[in-house]
Amino acid sequence: MVTEVGHFADRASADAAYQELLQEGFSRDNISVMGPGREGERGLPPRDTVTTGGAATVGIIEGLLLGAVAMLIPGFGPVVAVGPVAAALTGVVTGGITGLVIGGIAGALIHAGVAEDTARYYEDRLRHGGILMLVRTDEQRGSEARRTLERHGADVRGSGVGA
């Protein structure tokens, strides 16, 4: 198994990538999404809403994270997440991941199969905003997932780490 990771500067690009990954047959159960949250609140921080015909629209990523309660990650701050990485983050927050030397976002990414230096890089990227997306898949489909993330503008660096 490999974990492909991409950082999106904006939610619209992340939405498009997520939708395409589903269309390509990747399971929702193997796609994780996380972004900066607001302490004690649900979902992502507000942003300029897009209106279509007078109605505000919520993107796929916002919809996914709408019900997610922000977890306070030591040394990072509030984060919202869905998918397998959410369980790893919960373990980091509660101390449930044993043997993990590195905490925070990087620790959760390492637990998800991302190399330490790459995990630290993405933790820093997320600290400045945006959306982080992880796709856990078999080695045969890893490059397909990576190309999809890249096609939609993700910063993809050092992904494809097996675990």
C-alpha positions in Angstrom: 0.0 0.0 0.0 1.1 3.6 -0.7 -0.2 6.9 0.6 -0.3 9.8 -1.9 -0.5 13.3 -0.4 -1.3 16.6 -1.9 -1.7 20.1 -0.5 -4.3 22.4 -2.2 -4.1 26.2 -1.8 -7.9 26.5 -2.3 -11.0 24.4 -1.6 -12.3 24.5 -5.2 -9.2 22.6 -6.5 -9.5 20.1 -3.6 -13.2 19.6 -4.5 -12.4 18.9 -8.1 -9.6 16.4 -7.2 -11.8 14.6 -4.6 -14.7 14.3 -7.1 -12.4 13.0 -9.8 -10.8 10.4 -7.4 -14.3 9.1 -6.7 -15.1 8.9 -10.4 -11.9 7.0 -11.0 -13.1 4.4 -8.5 -11.1 5.4 -5.4 -13.1 4.6 -2.2 -14.2 7.4 0.1 -12.9 5.1 2.9 -9.3 5.5 1.6 -9.4 9.3 1.1 -8.6 11.6 4.0 -9.1 15.4 4.0 -7.9 17.9 6.6 -7.8 21.6 7.0 -7.3 24.3 9.7 -10.3 24.5 12.0 -11.7 26.8 14.6 -11.3 25.8 18.2 -14.5 24.4 19.7 -16.4 24.7 16.4 -17.4 22.4 13.6 -16.1 22.7 10.0 -13.7 24.9 8.3 -13.3 28.7 9.0 -15.7 30.8 7.0 -14.6 32.1 3.6 -16.2 34.1 0.9 -19.2 32.1 -0.2 -20.0 31.4 -3.8 -23.5 32.3 -4.8 -25.3 30.8 -7.7 -28.7 32.2 -8.5 -28.9 33.9 -5.1 -28.1 30.7 -3.1 -24.8 30.1 -1.4 -23.1 26.8 -2.4 -21.1 24.5 -0.3 -18.3 22.6 -1.9 -17.7 18.8 -1.5 -14.8 19.4 0.9 -16.7 21.9 3.0 -19.6 19.4 3.1 -17.3 16.6 4.2 -15.8 18.7 7.0 -19.0 20.5 8.0 -19.8 18.0 10.8 -16.2 17.5 11.9 -15.3 19.0 15.2 -12.0 20.8 15.4 -9.4 18.9 17.3 -6.8 20.9 19.1 -3.4 19.6 18.0 -0.5 20.4 20.4 1.9 22.8 18.7 -0.4 23.4 15.8 -3.9 24.5 16.8 -7.3 23.4 15.7 -7.7 21.0 12.8 -10.7 19.3 11.2 -10.3 16.0 9.4 -12.3 13.2 7.9 -11.2 9.8 6.7 -8.6 7.4 8.0 -6.2 10.2 9.0 -8.9 11.6 11.4 -8.4 8.4 13.6 -4.7 9.0 13.6 -5.1 12.6 14.6 -7.4 11.5 17.4 -4.7 9.1 18.6 -2.1 11.9 18.5 -4.4 14.1 20.6 -5.3 11.5 23.1 -1.9 9.8 23.2 -3.3 6.6 21.8 -0.6 6.1 19.2 2.1 4.3 21.1 5.7 4.5 20.0 5.1 7.7 18.0 8.0 10.1 18.7 6.6 12.9 16.6 3.3 14.4 17.5 0.9 16.7 15.8 0.0 16.7 12.1 3.4 15.2 11.2 2.8 12.3 13.6 -0.6 11.5 12.1 0.8 11.6 8.6 3.7 9.3 9.5 1.1 7.0 11.1 -0.7 7.1 7.7 2.4 6.0 5.9 4.1 9.2 4.9 7.9 9.6 5.3 8.9 11.9 8.2 10.5 14.7 6.1 7.5 14.8 3.8 5.1 14.7 6.8 6.9 17.7 8.3 6.8 19.6 5.0 3.0 19.1 4.7 2.5 20.0 8.4 4.2 23.3 7.6 2.1 23.8 4.4 -1.2 23.2 6.3 -0.1 25.6 9.0 -0.4 28.3 6.4 -3.9 27.2 5.3 -5.3 25.2 2.5 -6.5 21.6 2.3 -4.4 18.4 2.7 -5.7 15.3 0.9 -4.3 11.8 1.4 -5.2 8.8 -0.8 -4.3 5.3 0.5 -4.2 2.8 -2.3 -2.3 -0.1 -3.7 1.0 0.5 -5.5 -0.6 -0.1 -8.9 -3.0 2.8 -8.6 -0.7 5.1 -6.6 0.6 7.0 -9.6 -3.0 7.4 -10.9 -4.0 9.0 -7.6 -0.9 11.2 -7.7 -1.6 12.4 -11.2 -5.1 13.3 -10.3 -3.9 15.4 -7.3 -1.3 17.1 -9.5 -3.8 17.8 -12.3 -5.9 19.8 -9.9 -3.1 21.9 -8.6 -1.9 20.0 -5.6 1.6 20.4 -4.2 2.6 16.8 -4.4 6.0 16.1 -2.9 7.6 12.8 -1.9 4.3 10.9 -2.0 3.9 7.2 -2.8 5.5 6.0 0.5 4.7 2.5 1.2 3.6 1.2 4.6 
